[in-house]
Amino acid sequence: MKSYMGKILRVDLSSGKVIEEKTKEEWLNKYYGQKGLGIRYLLEDIEPNINPLSSENEVILIPGIFAGTIVSSAGKLAIASKSPATGTIDDGSVGGSMGAEIKYAGYDAIIIKGKAEHLVYLYITPDKTEVRDAKFLKGKGTHQTDFMLKKELKDQEIKIISIGPAGENLVKIACITSELYRQQGRGGIAAVMGSKNLKAVAVKGWKDVNAPDISSFVKTVYEINKKNILIPDNSWTVSDGTLIFGDLMNDGGILPTRNFQTGVSPIYKKLHLEIVDKRKKGNKACFGCALACGNYIKINNVTLEGPEYETLNMAGCNCGIADLKAITQFNKDCDDLGLDTISVGNIIAYAMEMREKGIHDFGFSFGDVENYLKLPERIAYRKGVGNELAEGVKFLSEKYGGKEFAMQVKGLEVPSYDPRGSWGMGLAYATSDRGACHMRAFPITEEVIEKTVEPFTFEGKAKLVIDGQHYNSIKFSVGVCDLWALDLDLLAKLLNMATESNVTGEDLTKGGERIWNLGRIFNVMAGFRRKDDILPERFFTEPLPEGPAKGKVLPKKEFEKTLLEYYHLRGWDEEGIPFKKKLKELEVDEGVIKKFERYLKKGN
């Protein structure tokens, strides 16, 4: 298995039982790791229709195949669970060094279930795993948790992921923090940790991660770094990081502003330039990554890594906030409290528009910096209006109205790309396995950035989105960062050298399709159907008022026709349920197929 470690660690917080088991090699050959392996274990261990905040749900930590090696842009940690925000499958990744550290501890995955009697943390080394008392960390932010745990363990190098007060208080948009400034943000998995009374996981490893032929592996990776990573086309990751996406979206007229009321902001570029030209103090990279996309900035007494593009826009332009100092403080507060800045910015903007339209007054307006800065703490501790905001925009719109401009899909708030100027992105949002997500497929590359595909048509978009979903599914299963746009033949070459496999780029594409269908099976068994693959009405009925996409909406009838085309190309029925024939063709393992058949036979 070579760069696989061959062991899974299982922790039951209810009983305190900790066991090791062999990694199932037959699953690795089909699902590879991270996204694929996480979904496969969840389908094995839980019923998809369970309450995500019950003790039955699991949190699975999965390093990538190349984590702990010298392969660049491949050290992130994947975290999988059933989302309390959406009820769907949820997997995402977090940067830093935890992925490598878990490999060095000797594990291909850590599976956590149950619920502790009181707040605890996990301490994991190759020699032992202990469930330790964390009552002294109750209510602490993620930054203080990191500092206090390192002091408690007398180890400044140990790697830690933790939740803040938002996770402890079961906020549906709570995120998990790694190394202070990196977050697994979407879907509220931190609330699952909170429901288990799990405050943190601390890992110290020292085992080797191997490859069949170390000498050839090192030589190949060196050449790949020189020819595919450290090249002028990738220089933006160091100079600007993700902030450059905001300029591209603004130029394309799809930069969400004032709760997606328009796609052009007069302030984004000013904020971007102020960060890069005046405030940037250095770069930060994840483990072994040459792209180093993180920006360290300082404004007065506020220092942090960020803001990323999504935060700068969703918590800035989308809320009518033009004050960089305020946005930076807001970002740091969210990081420390453990809140997803995409969702928080979206929810606040929705509430601001509700007040603007006179539907419901949540107590703050667009551009209201004073109240804006109070909201992260109110949401994290569920204080006052924060108690309802903590449930997400779908909940709020169902209670108070404004559903047509509640910017969410399947309960997950829409990120910082308006699909009225990129129709393929609309289909990608609607069909994403975890709700509105830009990480499952990103047709904006072709439609807006490279301009190689007409953005204002659905023709060819079903296939474009499907291809993107397959590509990202396999990348996020092998464990490669989305910022490295490598082709799958090159990924296959690396995979073969690391694991003694013999796969091709075509095999990996099929693997991506297999993994995507695995996620759809989970969601179907959780109750999701065609009715859930839909977008907010604003995208269908309200034309963008300015910019390159001025006057554009997504035509609803064409969208629905394209959705059926998408299902047909996937080998699914008209409700989006995969046919057995397709699953057999993809060589999904019999255990999954049989479980799915039993579910369908019950008439669900």
VOGU-3710 file (C-alpha; in Angstrom, 3 decimals, decimal comma):
1> mksymgkilr> 0,000/0,000/0,000  3,109/2,177/0,395  1,930/5,771/0,958  -1,248/4,450/2,546  -0,648/3,614/6,213  -2,897/0,526/6,314  -4,818/1,428/9,481  -8,032/3,182/10,470  -8,534/4,541/13,986  -12,057/4,321/15,424
11> vdlssgkvie> -13,067/6,313/18,499  -16,416/5,883/20,283  -16,874/8,858/22,601  -19,902/7,309/24,306  -17,983/4,317/25,600  -14,465/5,690/25,434  -13,507/2,684/23,318  -10,660/3,102/20,849  -9,783/0,442/18,287  -7,587/0,110/15,227
21> ektkeewlnk> -8,618/-1,814/12,129  -7,085/-2,510/8,763  -7,844/-0,097/5,960  -9,977/-1,842/3,363  -7,725/-2,031/0,333  -10,639/-2,899/-1,951  -12,249/0,427/-1,045  -9,024/2,337/-1,691  -8,888/0,865/-5,193  -12,363/2,277/-5,893
31> yygqkglgir> -12,654/5,416/-3,761  -8,968/6,378/-3,213  -9,274/8,381/0,015  -10,579/11,703/1,350  -13,972/12,458/-0,278  -14,587/8,985/-1,697  -13,409/7,017/1,317  -15,291/9,293/3,716  -18,613/8,819/1,927  -18,026/5,058/1,682
41> yllediepni> -17,442/4,708/5,424  -20,479/6,860/6,222  -22,659/4,659/3,983  -21,285/1,613/5,790  -21,648/2,937/9,320  -24,782/5,099/9,476  -28,242/5,431/8,014  -28,324/8,556/5,816  -31,659/9,685/7,289  -30,368/10,055/10,861
51> nplssenevi> -30,388/13,343/12,751  -26,972/14,890/11,977  -26,640/16,043/15,598  -27,361/12,622/17,060  -24,655/10,455/18,565  -25,042/8,084/15,597  -23,484/10,535/13,161  -19,754/10,335/12,562  -16,967/12,816/11,965  -14,285/11,311/9,734
61> lipgifagti> -10,817/12,860/9,392  -8,990/11,700/6,262  -5,546/12,758/5,036  -4,812/12,567/1,321  -2,738/9,902/-0,364  0,214/12,289/-0,759  -0,106/13,908/2,684  3,214/13,759/4,481  5,185/13,374/1,251  7,008/15,957/-0,838
71> vssagklaia> 4,145/16,285/-3,340  3,146/19,950/-3,358  -0,423/21,147/-2,843  -1,543/17,812/-1,446  -1,349/18,096/2,335  -4,866/19,201/3,265  -7,114/17,235/5,613  -10,589/16,144/4,502  -13,443/16,018/7,014  -16,659/14,154/6,207
81> skspatgtid> -19,991/13,863/8,003  -23,704/14,349/7,520  -24,353/18,080/7,494  -26,604/19,641/10,166  -27,075/22,648/7,885  -28,427/20,716/4,906  -29,037/17,099/5,877  -26,874/16,067/2,901  -23,542/14,347/2,720  -20,826/16,870/3,512
91> dgsvggsmga> -17,127/16,713/2,928  -14,632/19,513/2,780  -10,963/20,106/3,411  -8,905/22,273/5,703  -5,392/23,496/5,089  -2,370/23,469/7,330  -0,424/20,405/8,425  -2,969/18,157/10,166  -3,328/15,885/7,134  0,376/15,074/7,182
101> eikyagydai> 0,390/14,693/10,975  -2,363/12,056/10,916  -0,358/10,092/8,353  2,728/10,406/10,566  0,618/9,051/13,418  -0,005/5,975/11,265  -3,596/6,339/10,044  -5,477/6,589/6,757  -8,528/7,910/8,596  -9,871/8,658/12,069
111> iikgkaehlv> -13,568/7,853/12,546  -15,281/9,444/15,547  -18,795/8,602/16,754  -20,855/8,720/19,958  -21,094/11,488/22,527  -18,905/12,140/25,546  -20,516/12,923/28,911  -18,713/16,261/29,047  -16,381/18,320/26,884  -13,313/16,334/25,778
121> ylyitpdkte> -10,447/16,402/23,327  -8,637/13,580/21,563  -4,897/13,165/21,991  -3,451/10,886/19,312  0,078/9,573/18,816  1,364/6,382/17,152  1,608/4,888/20,653  -1,754/5,788/22,129  -5,068/7,541/21,751  -6,629/9,135/24,804
131> vrdakflkgk> -9,953/10,853/25,356  -9,038/13,675/27,710  -11,025/16,154/29,767  -11,515/19,492/28,006  -13,760/21,261/30,508  -10,994/23,868/30,934  -11,524/24,762/27,237  -15,278/25,287/27,442  -16,352/28,469/25,705  -12,832/29,236/24,499
141> gthqtdfmlk> -12,198/30,510/21,017  -10,198/28,432/18,577  -7,114/30,614/19,003  -7,074/30,330/22,781  -7,845/26,610/22,500  -4,778/26,141/20,316  -2,523/28,076/22,708  -3,897/26,417/25,853  -3,691/22,879/24,478  -0,100/23,331/23,362
151> kelkdqeiki> 0,741/24,608/26,819  -1,151/21,731/28,464  0,673/19,183/26,300  4,018/21,011/26,574  4,378/20,768/22,812  4,395/23,800/20,531  4,676/21,643/17,395  1,633/19,426/17,943  -1,118/19,849/15,332  -4,596/20,802/16,498
161> isigpagenl> -8,035/21,188/14,987  -10,739/22,640/17,182  -14,174/24,194/17,369  -15,086/27,519/18,888  -18,172/28,566/20,859  -20,253/28,326/17,654  -19,611/24,585/17,404  -20,247/24,076/21,120  -23,565/25,886/20,773  -24,587/23,783/17,736
171> vkiacitsel> -24,682/26,726/15,349  -25,592/25,292/11,942  -22,906/27,347/10,177  -20,069/26,515/12,578  -16,665/25,601/11,153  -13,572/23,707/12,269  -10,284/25,586/12,641  -6,764/24,317/12,018  -3,652/26,257/12,992  -5,568/29,431/13,845
181> yrqqgrggia> -6,447/30,666/10,380  -7,431/27,676/8,251  -11,033/26,471/8,303  -13,190/23,591/7,130  -16,052/25,951/6,715  -19,108/24,706/4,897  -22,019/22,649/6,176  -21,624/22,995/9,933  -19,519/19,908/10,718  -18,186/21,783/13,758
191> avmgsknlka> -21,708/21,551/15,192  -21,472/17,761/14,786  -18,280/17,876/16,863  -20,103/20,072/19,373  -22,977/17,610/19,578  -20,415/14,964/20,552  -18,825/17,215/23,192  -15,612/17,044/21,166  -13,701/20,305/21,493  -10,485/19,431/19,689
201> vavkgwkdvn> -8,241/16,776/18,184  -4,497/17,010/18,870  -2,153/14,768/16,885  1,578/14,085/17,125  3,110/11,677/14,637  6,566/10,424/13,777  6,088/7,470/11,428  7,408/7,395/7,874  5,276/7,759/4,758  6,778/5,679/1,982
211> apdissfvkt> 6,766/5,233/-1,776  7,825/2,092/-3,702  10,874/3,787/-5,243  11,821/6,812/-3,171  14,625/7,940/-5,473  12,435/7,992/-8,601  9,557/9,516/-6,673  11,673/12,415/-5,424  13,132/13,035/-8,876  9,687/13,026/-10,519
221> vyeinkknil> 8,155/15,359/-7,945  11,075/17,756/-8,342  10,512/17,880/-12,109  6,759/18,360/-11,646  7,361/21,235/-9,246  9,671/22,878/-11,770  7,469/22,357/-14,836  3,913/22,385/-13,446  3,831/24,355/-10,181  6,646/26,890/-9,911
231> ipdnswtvsd> 5,732/28,545/-13,193  4,662/32,080/-14,140  1,037/31,000/-14,665  0,835/30,202/-10,941  2,587/33,329/-9,649  -0,771/34,882/-8,664  -1,128/32,436/-5,780  1,830/34,083/-4,025  1,288/37,678/-5,138  -2,481/37,876/-4,596
241> gtlifgdlmn> -3,850/34,541/-3,381  -7,572/33,993/-3,865  -8,220/37,753/-3,797  -7,619/37,840/-7,544  -10,880/35,949/-8,089  -12,823/38,966/-6,862  -11,361/41,170/-9,570  -12,228/38,560/-12,189  -15,794/38,190/-10,894  -16,282/41,953/-10,693
251> dggilptrnf> -15,023/42,348/-14,262  -17,442/39,592/-15,303  -20,352/41,284/-13,528  -21,009/38,355/-11,181  -19,578/39,646/-7,886  -22,446/39,307/-5,342  -23,206/42,723/-3,888  -25,914/43,704/-1,376  -27,323/40,180/-1,146  -26,924/39,430/-4,857
261> qtgvspiykk> -28,940/42,488/-5,891  -26,166/43,335/-8,357  -22,970/41,750/-9,634  -20,697/44,780/-9,688  -19,046/46,438/-6,690  -17,209/49,766/-6,822  -15,163/48,876/-3,730  -13,804/45,351/-4,176  -10,671/46,240/-6,147  -9,849/49,008/-3,678
271> lhleivdkrk> -10,054/46,533/-0,799  -7,934/44,001/-2,704  -5,217/46,516/-3,536  -5,138/47,883/0,006  -4,458/44,394/1,332  -1,776/43,400/-1,177  -0,032/46,758/-1,604  -0,267/48,257/1,873  -1,134/45,636/4,484  0,465/42,370/3,428
281> kgnkacfgca> 3,294/41,198/5,682  4,018/37,774/4,193  2,680/34,496/2,805  1,548/31,271/4,440  1,418/27,836/2,831  -0,134/24,541/3,798  2,162/21,584/4,466  4,691/21,165/1,658  2,856/23,519/-0,712  4,761/25,738/-3,138
291> lacgnyikin> 1,689/27,814/-4,037  1,582/29,632/-0,656  -1,768/31,338/-1,276  -2,318/32,645/2,264  -1,763/36,357/2,910  -0,676/37,588/6,338  -1,904/41,131/6,872  -1,867/43,642/9,711  -4,240/46,559/10,259  -3,556/48,459/13,472
301> nvtlegpeye> -3,713/45,775/16,178  -5,487/43,160/14,016  -3,242/40,498/12,475  -4,452/37,422/10,625  -4,054/35,218/7,589  -6,705/36,529/5,233  -9,213/37,686/4,294  -9,688/35,220/1,454  -11,758/36,290/-1,560  -14,948/34,677/-0,281
311> tlnmagcncg> -14,712/36,464/3,064  -13,678/39,815/1,647  -16,685/39,836/-0,648  -19,405/37,965/1,266  -18,638/39,778/4,516  -17,738/42,976/2,691  -19,389/44,019/-0,579  -22,337/41,688/-0,113  -23,136/43,366/3,208  -22,436/46,877/1,946
321> iadlkaitqf> -19,302/47,141/4,115  -16,413/49,079/2,562  -14,261/49,366/5,708  -11,282/46,978/5,432  -10,457/47,298/9,132  -14,021/46,257/10,016  -14,001/43,335/7,556  -10,652/42,151/8,922  -11,893/42,312/12,516  -15,073/40,501/11,461
331> nkdcddlgld> -12,952/37,802/9,763  -10,751/37,322/12,806  -13,761/37,135/15,130  -15,408/34,510/12,910  -12,198/32,462/12,804  -11,855/32,541/16,577  -15,538/31,881/17,271  -15,641/29,153/14,617  -18,043/30,542/12,000  -18,208/30,000/8,233
341> tisvgniiay> -17,678/33,483/6,790  -19,437/32,620/3,500  -22,633/31,645/5,284  -22,415/34,418/7,886  -21,983/37,079/5,216  -24,862/35,629/3,220  -27,194/35,446/6,230  -26,401/38,991/7,369  -26,966/40,357/3,855  -30,329/38,552/3,667
351> amemrekgih> -31,358/40,079/7,010  -30,229/43,515/5,809  -32,386/43,217/2,691  -35,351/42,028/4,772  -35,131/45,300/6,702  -34,611/47,301/3,503  -37,778/45,787/2,004  -39,778/46,265/5,211  -40,528/42,532/5,584  -38,838/42,010/8,946
361> dfgfsfgdve> -36,464/44,146/10,998  -33,510/42,186/12,381  -31,981/45,410/13,696  -29,236/46,220/11,178  -28,914/47,588/7,643  -26,510/47,497/4,707  -23,325/49,342/5,651  -24,118/49,366/9,388  -20,575/48,682/10,619  -21,330/49,095/14,332
371> nylklperia> -23,996/46,377/14,501  -22,265/44,241/11,866  -19,251/43,805/14,137  -21,452/42,606/16,998  -23,082/39,809/14,999  -20,402/37,074/15,002  -20,452/36,898/18,809  -24,254/37,024/18,927  -24,500/34,192/16,409  -21,803/32,038/18,016
381> yrkgvgnela> -23,354/32,322/21,482  -26,944/32,377/20,159  -27,601/35,705/21,870  -30,734/37,658/20,967  -31,253/37,813/17,204  -28,156/35,628/16,824  -30,111/32,598/17,995  -32,189/32,613/14,815  -29,405/33,767/12,510  -27,462/30,718/13,710
391> egvkflseky> -30,001/28,456/11,979  -29,209/29,766/8,488  -30,973/31,683/5,748  -33,320/28,844/4,746  -34,752/28,700/8,274  -35,123/32,478/8,424  -36,915/32,711/5,077  -39,326/29,930/5,991  -40,203/31,751/9,208  -40,285/35,370/8,071
401> ggkefamqvk> -40,564/35,331/4,265  -38,303/36,598/1,533  -37,698/33,100/0,163  -37,139/34,474/-3,320  -33,979/36,283/-2,194  -32,866/33,784/0,460  -29,678/32,795/-1,324  -29,360/29,093/-0,549  -29,507/25,676/-2,173  -30,478/22,668/-0,045
411> glevpsydpr> -29,976/24,890/3,004  -26,384/25,888/2,188  -25,830/29,574/1,550  -24,663/30,513/-1,961  -20,977/31,523/-2,221  -19,511/34,512/-4,009  -20,368/33,819/-7,665  -23,638/34,965/-9,264  -24,863/32,378/-11,817  -26,922/34,872/-13,803
421> gswgmglaya> -23,654/35,649/-15,578  -22,522/32,011/-15,676  -25,426/29,686/-16,377  -23,302/26,577/-16,005  -22,556/27,688/-12,447  -26,284/27,724/-11,762  -26,534/24,066/-12,744  -23,438/23,307/-10,670  -24,985/24,895/-7,584  -28,290/23,077/-8,072
431> tsdrgachmr> -26,725/19,632/-8,490  -23,950/19,964/-5,904  -24,034/17,149/-3,354  -23,819/19,488/-0,344  -25,915/22,402/-1,538  -24,660/25,668/-3,043  -20,958/25,028/-3,501  -18,322/26,323/-5,921  -15,947/23,454/-5,130  -17,876/20,671/-6,861
441> afpiteevie> -17,650/22,130/-10,375  -16,497/25,536/-11,549  -17,681/26,268/-15,116  -16,946/29,931/-14,410  -13,411/29,145/-15,583  -14,630/28,523/-19,126  -17,588/30,933/-19,087  -16,138/34,024/-17,416  -12,376/33,769/-16,831  -11,110/32,121/-20,023
451> ktvepftfeg> -14,220/33,040/-22,055  -13,986/29,898/-24,151  -17,656/28,992/-23,621  -20,742/31,182/-24,072  -22,032/31,951/-20,532  -25,637/32,819/-21,417  -26,809/29,435/-22,674  -27,502/25,993/-21,226  -26,365/24,251/-24,391  -23,554/21,847/-23,502
461> kaklvidgqh> -23,637/22,855/-19,841  -24,882/19,529/-18,478  -21,769/17,788/-19,779  -19,509/20,665/-18,749  -20,781/20,489/-15,159  -20,614/16,685/-15,062  -17,012/16,704/-16,287  -16,121/19,249/-13,614  -17,795/17,208/-10,884  -15,890/14,075/-11,907
471> ynsikfsvgv> -12,590/15,949/-12,046  -13,011/17,586/-8,643  -14,349/14,398/-7,047  -11,205/12,473/-7,894  -8,885/15,372/-7,047  -10,554/15,785/-3,665  -10,385/12,036/-3,045  -6,708/11,681/-3,892  -6,190/14,869/-1,908  -4,945/17,563/-4,296
481> cdlwaldldl> -5,724/21,242/-3,642  -8,174/22,889/-6,030  -5,650/25,642/-6,824  -3,361/23,184/-8,623  -5,028/22,582/-11,988  -3,121/19,433/-12,939  -4,419/17,055/-15,595  -5,492/13,560/-14,569  -2,753/11,799/-16,544  -0,198/13,589/-14,388
491> lakllnmate> -2,200/12,790/-11,256  -2,292/9,117/-12,312  1,493/9,142/-12,734  1,981/10,477/-9,208  -0,562/8,058/-7,774  1,116/5,066/-9,409  4,516/6,085/-8,063  3,174/6,553/-4,540  1,039/3,414/-4,248  2,220/0,802/-6,767
501> snvtgedltk> -1,022/1,238/-8,666  -1,415/1,063/-12,421  -4,172/3,567/-13,170  -4,634/5,951/-16,071  -6,203/9,373/-16,288  -9,261/7,671/-17,791  -9,449/5,353/-14,771  -9,392/8,374/-12,481  -12,206/10,047/-14,418  -14,295/6,919/-13,946
511> ggeriwnlgr> -13,327/6,944/-10,275  -14,572/10,524/-9,986  -17,904/9,489/-11,505  -18,117/6,516/-9,148  -17,503/8,758/-6,138  -20,052/11,338/-7,322  -22,689/8,611/-7,572  -21,764/7,446/-4,080  -22,649/10,894/-2,754  -25,910/10,909/-4,695
521> ifnvmagfrr> -26,857/7,537/-3,208  -26,325/8,947/0,279  -28,463/11,994/-0,492  -31,269/9,979/-2,092  -31,346/7,788/1,011  -31,470/10,974/3,092  -34,622/12,005/1,197  -33,306/14,317/-1,530  -34,861/14,316/-4,997  -35,279/16,498/-8,074
531> kddilperff> -37,307/19,087/-6,111  -34,178/19,875/-4,117  -31,966/20,517/-7,159  -33,228/24,062/-7,550  -32,002/27,652/-7,211  -33,311/30,784/-5,454  -36,029/32,535/-7,439  -33,971/35,720/-7,683  -31,721/34,013/-10,229  -34,740/33,199/-12,431
541> teplpegpak> -36,760/36,402/-12,104  -34,547/39,416/-11,308  -32,198/40,570/-14,092  -28,776/41,838/-13,097  -28,967/45,638/-13,314  -25,449/46,408/-14,579  -22,169/45,040/-15,870  -21,411/42,499/-18,621  -24,360/40,334/-17,521  -26,796/43,263/-17,392
551> gkvlpkkefe> -30,379/42,178/-18,007  -29,611/38,474/-17,630  -31,524/35,848/-15,652  -31,499/32,072/-15,846  -34,546/31,003/-17,921  -36,349/28,577/-15,631  -37,827/26,295/-18,293  -34,439/25,894/-19,952  -32,860/25,233/-16,568  -35,389/22,478/-15,814
561> ktlleyyhlr> -34,859/20,951/-19,258  -31,086/20,999/-18,723  -31,493/19,411/-15,300  -33,275/16,463/-16,932  -30,511/16,301/-19,544  -27,997/16,213/-16,675  -29,861/13,285/-15,079  -30,041/11,457/-18,414  -26,302/11,843/-19,057  -25,611/10,585/-15,561
571> gwdeegipfk> -27,747/7,452/-15,921  -30,279/8,619/-13,320  -34,068/8,608/-13,528  -36,181/11,786/-13,684  -36,099/12,143/-9,893  -32,308/12,012/-9,892  -32,091/8,431/-8,596  -29,188/6,425/-10,072  -30,172/3,328/-12,034  -28,648/0,049/-10,883
581> kklkelevde> -27,268/-0,462/-14,384  -25,193/2,708/-14,060  -23,886/1,717/-10,630  -22,871/-1,690/-11,982  -21,178/-0,054/-14,952  -19,212/2,160/-12,573  -18,241/-0,858/-10,440  -19,698/0,591/-7,268  -19,186/-2,183/-4,719  -21,982/-4,634/-3,986
591> gvikkferyl> -22,333/-3,564/-0,359  -23,475/-0,110/-1,419  -25,714/-1,362/-4,226  -27,511/-3,826/-1,959  -28,060/-1,229/0,763  -29,448/1,164/-1,839  -31,736/-1,507/-3,303  -33,152/-2,327/0,149  -33,889/1,364/0,654  -35,673/1,689/-2,707
601> kkgn> -37,707/-1,494/-2,187  -39,219/0,029/0,929  -40,950/2,517/-1,349  -38,972/5,552/-0,220
//
